[in-house]
Amino acid sequence: MPQEHSDYVSYLLRLWRNDNTQGSAWRASLESPLNRERLAFANLRDLFTFLETQTGQAPWPEHAGTREEH
């Protein structure tokens, strides 16, 4: 979902805690209200990296977000 940099972006953010054998980790997803495309993030660091990229603050690593199919 990488886009040209804009002065405004909008997403629906979902956060949840996932408990596993290695402890507790936060997961996240972003959904575009324009096309309902959803990105999933395994951790908050990847979420923040994506958001920094969308605002022109950082390069977008290909592995950071995973597209979810509806």
N, C-alpha and C positions, 0 to 999 in steps of 0.2 A: 503494500500500500504506500510506499514512498511517494511523496508528492513534491511539486515545486514548492518552495518556501512561500508562505503567505503571511499576512498580518493577523490571520484568524484561522484557527483549526478547532474542530469540535469532535469529541468522542464520548461515548458512554463507557465509563470505567467500571470494571467489576474486580473486586479483590476478595480472595479467600485464603484461608490457612489450610495447608495440606500437611497432615501428620504422617510421617513414615518412620522407618527403622532408624534413620539418621537424624531424627528430630523433626522440628516443625519448620516449614518454609511457606512463605507467602507466594501465591500465584496471582496472575492478573490477566485480564483481557480488555481489549479496546474494541469498540464497535463503532463504525462510521455511521452517522445518522443519514448520510446521503445515499449510500448504496448497501448498507447493512453488512458490509464486509467486516469480518472479525479477525483480530490478531490475538494470539495467546502468547503469554510470557511465562517462562519457568521460574523467574525470580524478579525481584524489584529492580535490580541493577539493569537487566535487559529492557525493562519497561522504561526506565529513566533514560537509557541510551537512545531508545527509539524516540522518545519525546524531545530529547536534545537535538536529535537529527531533524525532526520535523520543524524545529524552530531555528535551524541553521547553526546550532551550537556544537555538533559533533558529527563525525562520519557514521553511516549506518552499516553495522556489521550484518552480513547476510543471515547469520544464525540466530539473531536476537529475537525475532518474532516468528511465530508459526501461524500461517493462515488456517482458519477453521472453515470447513465446508458446512453449509446449511442444508 
